[in-house]
C-alpha cells in the first residue's frame, strides 16, 4: 500500500495540471477575444502615455 500513497500526490497534481491546461486552451479566442484584446490595447496605450509624460523634461 505504500506505493499507492507514494503515487497518489503526483497523479492528483498531474490531473489538476491537465485540467488547468485544458481550461486555458478552451478560454482562448471565442466571443470575448475582441474585448480582451481591446482591454490589453487600452492598458498598453495608457502605460505608454504615462511613460511619455513622466519622461525627462526637455531643457
N, C-alpha and C positions, 0 to 999 in steps of 0.2 A: 504493500500500500504506500510505501514511501515514494515510489515512482509517480504515483498519481498526484500526491501533494507537491512533488517537485515539478511536474509538468503543467499543473493547473494554472499558476500565475502567467507563464508565458503564453499559454493558449488563450487565456482571457484577454491579455494585452494585445495579442495578435488579432483577435476578433474585434476588439474595440478599434484598433488602428484601421483595419479593413473597413469597418463601418464609417469611420471618420473620413477616409479617402473617398468612399462611395458618395457620402453626403456632399463633400466638397465638389466632386466632379459633377454631380447632379445639379448643384446650385449654380454652376457656371452657365452663363448665357441665359436664354429664356426671356420672358417678358420684362424682367427687371434689369436686364443688361443695359439698356439705354439710360435708365435712371441712375444706375451705379456708375456708369461712365461719365454722366453729366456731373454727378457729385464729386468724383475724383478730379475731373477737369476744373470744376469751380474751386476746389480746395487748392489745387496746384496754382491756379491763377491768383488766388488770394495770397498764397505764400510768396509768389514771385513779386507781386506788388509790394508786399510788406518788406521784402528783402531790398527792393529798389529804393523804397522810401527810407529805410534805415541805413542805407549805404553811406559811404564817406561823402561829406558835403563838398561841393565844388568851391574852390577858393575864389 
